[in-house]
Amino acid sequence: MRGPHRRGPLLKEVTMMYALWAAVVVLAVLCVLNVVLALGIIRRLREHAERISELYERPDGPSPSVRPGETVAEFEAGAELPERTLVGFFSPSCAPCKALAPKFAELAATMPREQVVAVISALPDEADEMRALLGPVARVVADGPGGGPLAGAFKVTAFPQVFLVDGSRTVLAAGHDLDGVLAAAHG
C-alpha cells in the first residue's frame, strides 16, 4: 500500500516542477521581449533626437523666420529697436530655451539694456522664472503663447530664436544659438 500513496505526492511534485519551469520560461520570454522593445524605443528616440538636431544645424533653421538682410515688419509692442539690438525669443516650456536663456543674459549684461529685447512667449504666470533671469539685463516683452506682434514681425514659429537687428530694422544675423548669431555678426 505504500507504493500507490507515495506516487500521488511524487506526481504532485513533478507536476509542480513542470509548472515552475513553465513559469520561468514564460518570465524569461517576457524579459527578453521587454529588453528588445526597450532597445527599439531607445533607437527611435536617438533617431528622433538626430532629426531634431539636423533641423537646428541647417543654416536656415527649422522655421521660416526673418533672414539676415531682410527687414523686420512694422510692429507695436512697446519695444522700439534702437541702433544695433539683440532680440531673443524664448518659451519657458522649451528645453533649448531654458539652456540658452542664461547665456543670452550673460551676453546681454555686456550691452546697454536698451539694446537688448527678450520676448517671452507664454502665459504671464509661466514666464516668471525667465522674466526674473532676463529682466535685469534686457527689456522683457511678454507675448502670449500663440505669439504676439514681435513674433509676427520676426516670423518666429520655433524657439529659441536670436536676432541682431540694426536701427533700420534690418536683420544682421539670425539663428537658434548665440554662437551662430555672433559669428554671422562679426563675419
Helices and strands as residue ranges (DSSP letters): H 2-57, E 85-90, H 95-108, G 113-115, E 116-121, G 124-126, H 128-134, E 139-143, H 149-154, E 161-165, E 171-175, H 178-186
